[in-house]
Amino acid sequence: MNLFEKDKTYIASTYNRFPVAITSGKGVLLFAEDGREYIDLTSGIGVTAFGIADEEWQKAVIDQIGKVQHTSNLFYTAPCADLAELLVQKTGMKKVFFSNSGAEANECAIKAARKYAADKYGANRYTVVTMKNSFHGRTLTTLSATGQDHYHELYNPLTPGFASVDPSDAGLKELDALHGKTPVAAVMIECIQGEGGVLPLDPAFVKSLAAWCKQTDALLAVDEVQTGNGRTGKLYAYMNYGIEPDIVSTAKGLAGGLPLGATLLGVKVKDVFGFGDHGSTFGGNPVCCAAALSILRRIDDDLLANVRRKGDFLRAAFEGAKGIERVTGMGLLLGLKTTKPAPEVLSACRDHGVLCLTAKDKVRLIPALTIPDDLLTRAANVIKDVCAE
Ligand SMILES: Cc1ncc(COP(=O)(O)O)c(C=O)c1O
């Protein structure tokens, strides 16, 4: 059996993989088994924030593996504490819970919100409201939080206590009415709905929502799994919106390619968990935390300014280009509404050595934050040519 056949035979058929077998990479170049080379605008869906085999990242990982690869959370390790300190210093949040993925970071956010509300208001205040068209993960509870019915259909009964509203003034009214019936423990948003089609929420709506949360003491949780760690040109996307969330969940790019989730707890929830209230065997693993330290330390003002500059460059290249109807997103998380169907654009780009993603009906571009200008230009030209054909 070749690799494609073996994969199809032995791996559960949940993924519709591209017909590319990756063997290695360097920076934003990926090398395939058949000898082809690709410019990667996917970064493992926003994970390899500094590209493949980044030297500083590799050194941090290898150094830590040579010391101790895992201890469990029954012991103290420096990378875990150092990373929590850095996250707190860079955000003004107060404490951190570490897990292994975006879904788990959101699970923790939901548990923190429900515990806060139950401790303060009693067992009836548990509802978590999310936005229509949101995506919060694949575990049963984060799927229940996800505001897209088609994800729910196969897995009933879902976790109770979730509702979703439209991210608009009408949605705010709905939220208020809902709160009158079943008190709301928290509202969870993605500032840019990534899986939902790279759709930024309206800043006025986000501000009103934050004010509503403050007024009602419903916690504001921001899912930064896809938008975090420099992706939008700020450290976290909520920083573009002038709001102060109570809970922030992050994963994907945080450890640059190793599995790590983090839930940042603000002043209201910093002490909501006591011993045994939550946990994870692998969460805060020292190798993943050492990797994340090497990434997060380098997400400074210069790097963020470059992400914004590169995002502006792409936007200028695509806006008004033939076959491109609309450009959405922020920084290096961009969506292109193309005249041709997005899968067709992806396939043609692949033939020309450029890898992109889809998000709903859009072509999604989410390259490493450090993508060099010349490769960005080359990739943008390929996409433009493909869309114009
Ligand atoms: C906004 C958002 N939240 C949560 C998740 C789930 O993350 P993970 O696949 O790491 O569990 C994703 C994944 O795409 C996401 O985009």
The ligand as a MOL file (V3000), in Angstrom:
LIG
                    3D

  0  0  0     0  0            999 V3000
M  V30 BEGIN CTAB
M  V30 COUNTS 16 16 0 0 0
M  V30 BEGIN ATOM
M  V30 1 C -12.1760 29.5650 17.3020 0
M  V30 2 C -11.8430 28.1280 17.5410 0
M  V30 3 N -12.1200 27.5840 18.7430 0
M  V30 4 C -11.8240 26.3060 19.0180 0
M  V30 5 C -11.2350 25.4830 18.0830 0
M  V30 6 C -10.9100 24.0690 18.4140 0
M  V30 7 O -9.5380 23.9360 18.5740 0
M  V30 8 P -8.8740 22.4740 18.6220 0
M  V30 9 O -9.0450 21.8620 17.2800 0
M  V30 10 O -7.4370 22.7290 18.9900 0
M  V30 11 O -9.5850 21.7050 19.6900 0
M  V30 12 C -10.9380 26.0190 16.8150 0
M  V30 13 C -10.3340 25.1730 15.7810 0
M  V30 14 O -10.3300 25.4710 14.6160 0
M  V30 15 C -11.2460 27.3690 16.5430 0
M  V30 16 O -10.9860 27.9240 15.3470 0
M  V30 END ATOM
M  V30 BEGIN BOND
M  V30 1 1 1 2
M  V30 2 1 2 3
M  V30 3 2 2 15
M  V30 4 2 3 4
M  V30 5 1 4 5
M  V30 6 1 5 6
M  V30 7 2 5 12
M  V30 8 1 6 7
M  V30 9 1 7 8
M  V30 10 2 8 9
M  V30 11 1 8 10
M  V30 12 1 8 11
M  V30 13 1 12 13
M  V30 14 1 12 15
M  V30 15 2 13 14
M  V30 16 1 15 16
M  V30 END BOND
M  V30 END CTAB
M  END
